[in-house]
Amino acid sequence: MIIAALLFISGAALGWRFNAPVILITSIAVFFCSMSMFAMFIGFEPLQILITFAYLIAHQSGYLAGAYFSYKGEPDHKDDVLYQNQIPRPARL
Protein backbone atom coordinates (compact mmCIF):
# COMPACT_ATOMS: atom_id res chain seq x y z
CA MET A 1 0.00 0.00 0.00
CA ILE A 2 2.86 2.35 0.76
CA ILE A 3 4.48 1.51 -2.58
CA ALA A 4 1.21 2.25 -4.40
CA ALA A 5 0.94 5.62 -2.60
CA LEU A 6 4.51 6.50 -3.57
CA LEU A 7 3.80 5.50 -7.17
CA PHE A 8 0.68 7.68 -7.15
CA ILE A 9 2.66 10.67 -5.87
CA SER A 10 5.42 10.13 -8.43
CA GLY A 11 2.82 9.79 -11.19
CA ALA A 12 1.17 13.03 -10.08
CA ALA A 13 4.52 14.80 -10.19
CA LEU A 14 5.14 13.46 -13.69
CA GLY A 15 1.66 14.45 -14.83
CA TRP A 16 2.13 17.95 -13.48
CA ARG A 17 5.29 18.50 -15.49
CA PHE A 18 5.66 16.08 -18.44
CA ASN A 19 3.72 14.70 -21.42
CA ALA A 20 2.40 11.20 -22.08
CA PRO A 21 5.61 9.54 -23.41
CA VAL A 22 7.20 9.93 -19.98
CA ILE A 23 4.41 7.99 -18.28
CA LEU A 24 4.74 5.26 -20.90
CA ILE A 25 8.46 4.88 -20.20
CA THR A 26 8.04 4.95 -16.43
CA SER A 27 5.13 2.48 -16.58
CA ILE A 28 7.31 0.03 -18.49
CA ALA A 29 10.05 0.53 -15.91
CA VAL A 30 7.62 -0.04 -13.02
CA PHE A 31 6.32 -3.21 -14.67
CA PHE A 32 9.73 -4.76 -15.29
CA CYS A 33 11.15 -3.72 -11.91
CA SER A 34 8.22 -5.06 -9.93
CA MET A 35 8.06 -8.31 -11.88
CA SER A 36 11.80 -8.88 -11.50
CA MET A 37 11.68 -8.14 -7.76
CA PHE A 38 8.78 -10.53 -7.29
CA ALA A 39 10.52 -13.22 -9.33
CA MET A 40 13.81 -12.90 -7.42
CA PHE A 41 12.61 -12.57 -3.84
CA ILE A 42 9.13 -14.07 -3.56
CA GLY A 43 8.79 -16.37 -6.52
CA PHE A 44 6.47 -16.10 -9.44
CA GLU A 45 2.78 -16.44 -8.53
CA PRO A 46 -0.38 -15.20 -10.25
CA LEU A 47 -1.08 -12.87 -7.31
CA GLN A 48 2.08 -10.90 -8.09
CA ILE A 49 0.71 -10.08 -11.55
CA LEU A 50 -2.37 -8.53 -9.94
CA ILE A 51 -0.20 -6.57 -7.51
CA THR A 52 1.92 -5.32 -10.43
CA PHE A 53 -1.18 -4.16 -12.27
CA ALA A 54 -2.37 -2.41 -9.11
CA TYR A 55 0.98 -0.59 -8.99
CA LEU A 56 0.56 0.44 -12.62
CA ILE A 57 -2.98 1.67 -11.97
CA ALA A 58 -1.78 3.77 -9.03
CA HIS A 59 1.08 5.22 -11.07
CA GLN A 60 -1.06 6.07 -14.10
CA SER A 61 -3.96 7.45 -12.07
CA GLY A 62 -1.48 9.73 -10.33
CA TYR A 63 -0.33 10.89 -13.76
CA LEU A 64 -3.92 11.63 -14.81
CA ALA A 65 -4.58 13.54 -11.59
CA GLY A 66 -1.40 15.59 -12.01
CA ALA A 67 -2.18 16.35 -15.65
CA TYR A 68 -5.74 17.34 -14.74
CA PHE A 69 -4.72 19.74 -11.98
CA SER A 70 -1.90 21.29 -14.00
CA TYR A 71 -4.20 22.24 -16.89
CA LYS A 72 -4.41 26.01 -17.11
CA GLY A 73 -7.67 26.28 -19.01
CA GLU A 74 -6.70 27.64 -22.39
CA PRO A 75 -4.35 26.06 -24.93
CA ASP A 76 -0.98 27.66 -25.44
CA HIS A 77 -0.72 28.71 -29.09
CA LYS A 78 2.78 30.16 -29.10
CA ASP A 79 4.26 26.86 -30.37
CA ASP A 80 1.39 26.05 -32.73
CA VAL A 81 2.56 26.56 -36.33
CA LEU A 82 -0.98 26.66 -37.73
CA TYR A 83 -1.99 29.34 -35.25
CA GLN A 84 1.03 31.51 -36.07
CA ASN A 85 0.38 31.36 -39.81
CA GLN A 86 -3.16 32.71 -39.57
CA ILE A 87 -3.72 36.14 -41.03
CA PRO A 88 -5.00 38.57 -38.42
CA ARG A 89 -8.36 40.10 -39.21
CA PRO A 90 -8.77 43.86 -39.16
CA ALA A 91 -10.71 45.39 -36.32
CA ARG A 92 -14.35 46.19 -37.02
CA LEU A 93 -15.59 49.77 -36.79
matplotlib code that plots the C-alpha trace (Angstrom):
import matplotlib.pyplot as plt

x = [0.0, 2.9, 4.5, 1.2, 0.9, 4.5, 3.8, 0.7, 2.7, 5.4, 2.8, 1.2, 4.5, 5.1, 1.7, 2.1, 5.3, 5.7, 3.7, 2.4, 5.6, 7.2, 4.4, 4.7, 8.5, 8.0, 5.1, 7.3, 10.1, 7.6, 6.3, 9.7, 11.2, 8.2, 8.1, 11.8, 11.7, 8.8, 10.5, 13.8, 12.6, 9.1, 8.8, 6.5, 2.8, -0.4, -1.1, 2.1, 0.7, -2.4, -0.2, 1.9, -1.2, -2.4, 1.0, 0.6, -3.0, -1.8, 1.1, -1.1, -4.0, -1.5, -0.3, -3.9, -4.6, -1.4, -2.2, -5.7, -4.7, -1.9, -4.2, -4.4, -7.7, -6.7, -4.4, -1.0, -0.7, 2.8, 4.3, 1.4, 2.6, -1.0, -2.0, 1.0, 0.4, -3.2, -3.7, -5.0, -8.4, -8.8, -10.7, -14.3, -15.6]
y = [0.0, 2.3, 1.5, 2.3, 5.6, 6.5, 5.5, 7.7, 10.7, 10.1, 9.8, 13.0, 14.8, 13.5, 14.5, 18.0, 18.5, 16.1, 14.7, 11.2, 9.5, 9.9, 8.0, 5.3, 4.9, 4.9, 2.5, 0.0, 0.5, 0.0, -3.2, -4.8, -3.7, -5.1, -8.3, -8.9, -8.1, -10.5, -13.2, -12.9, -12.6, -14.1, -16.4, -16.1, -16.4, -15.2, -12.9, -10.9, -10.1, -8.5, -6.6, -5.3, -4.2, -2.4, -0.6, 0.4, 1.7, 3.8, 5.2, 6.1, 7.4, 9.7, 10.9, 11.6, 13.5, 15.6, 16.4, 17.3, 19.7, 21.3, 22.2, 26.0, 26.3, 27.6, 26.1, 27.7, 28.7, 30.2, 26.9, 26.0, 26.6, 26.7, 29.3, 31.5, 31.4, 32.7, 36.1, 38.6, 40.1, 43.9, 45.4, 46.2, 49.8]
z = [0.0, 0.8, -2.6, -4.4, -2.6, -3.6, -7.2, -7.2, -5.9, -8.4, -11.2, -10.1, -10.2, -13.7, -14.8, -13.5, -15.5, -18.4, -21.4, -22.1, -23.4, -20.0, -18.3, -20.9, -20.2, -16.4, -16.6, -18.5, -15.9, -13.0, -14.7, -15.3, -11.9, -9.9, -11.9, -11.5, -7.8, -7.3, -9.3, -7.4, -3.8, -3.6, -6.5, -9.4, -8.5, -10.2, -7.3, -8.1, -11.6, -9.9, -7.5, -10.4, -12.3, -9.1, -9.0, -12.6, -12.0, -9.0, -11.1, -14.1, -12.1, -10.3, -13.8, -14.8, -11.6, -12.0, -15.6, -14.7, -12.0, -14.0, -16.9, -17.1, -19.0, -22.4, -24.9, -25.4, -29.1, -29.1, -30.4, -32.7, -36.3, -37.7, -35.3, -36.1, -39.8, -39.6, -41.0, -38.4, -39.2, -39.2, -36.3, -37.0, -36.8]

ax = plt.figure().add_subplot(projection="3d")
ax.plot(x, y, z, "-o")
ax.set_aspect("equal")
plt.show()
